[in-house]
Amino acid sequence: MAAERPPQYIAIAFDNCTELERWQEWSDFAANMNRDGDRVHFTFFVSGVNFIADPNKAIYQPPHERRGYSRINFGGPLEDVRSRVIVMNELRQRGHDIASHAVGHFDGRHWSAADWKREFDAFDQAFSHAAANNGLPADAGFNFPLADIVGFRAPYLETSPGLYAVMNAGRFRYHTNGDAESDAWPVKENNLWRFSLANIRVAGMRRKTLSMDYNFLVAQSMGVDNPKHRDLFRQQMLDTYLDYFKGNYTGNRAPLHIGHHFTDYQRGAYREALKTFARAICALPEVRCVSYRALADILDKQNPETLAAWQKGDFPHAEMPKIDPGVLTSEAPVAAAAPKGR
Ligand SMILES: [Zn+2]
């Protein structure tokens, strides 16, 4: 055998990251999971509009669009921006990864390098001057440096060659724009680790989907909430993630990639599935639920021979560990929650 068995790395990430109640919810969830040891760290791909309060929209000039326009909501009232920055500062301090999801959530598939550069510069400006841009006291801004933002996920996962030219010339270390088979190990292209969402078969269905909540929404109910099947959809997602875990844990240990949004899809069913999954899996032996930044650090430390052996699964394989069945059922909802506005 060419290498020792690597841990099963699992990267759980969120996109857009606007809703304050959701920031609090995931922050509390992680704090509870980590109360007596490091069990889970998340990555948050935050859209830069979250740092720009509604009255200050005009500071943002998107590529090929009018000034002050975004495809998603701006940051809301000043107090909301302020609260969002506070929770992000706390999460960063606790070892979670804050990464970029661009600014105005535009589809950049036809963008040039100059367009991407403009958008990245706008993100940096919104981040670095979050307090001043919004007329807040200087200590209401981020308390960690821009240099800490080293990851990117493209809105709609839409990219163009110009994106990578800009990312490779900057401070970035990884992106999560691609998709791959479920047992694909990450690859490094130029300076960037490519961490790809996985094509996985939905439990109980014939079709495959991407390991992301929005794609389950499309696969299970054609993109719209269907409260009638809420429990079924929650269970299908949980079973799908458990299958994905089992295949890789007992196989070549390729890291798992799970992407969710703060949006309340299927009235929270997907959030429940993800929480149950994290509770059941992240504390198991040989499992590390890590941020993408940590995963990049770990992979950068390995020599090429070790990485090649991991990729091939050239190490003694493991049996599936026992999962406490109580953990898998304890979070089953008693009733569907009331719908929340989006
Ligand atoms: Zn997005």
Boltz pocket constraint, residues with backbone or C-beta under 6 A from the ligand:
constraints:
  - pocket:
      binder: B
      contacts: [[A, 15], [A, 16], [A, 101], [A, 105], [A, 154], [A, 155], [A, 156]]
      max_distance: 6.0
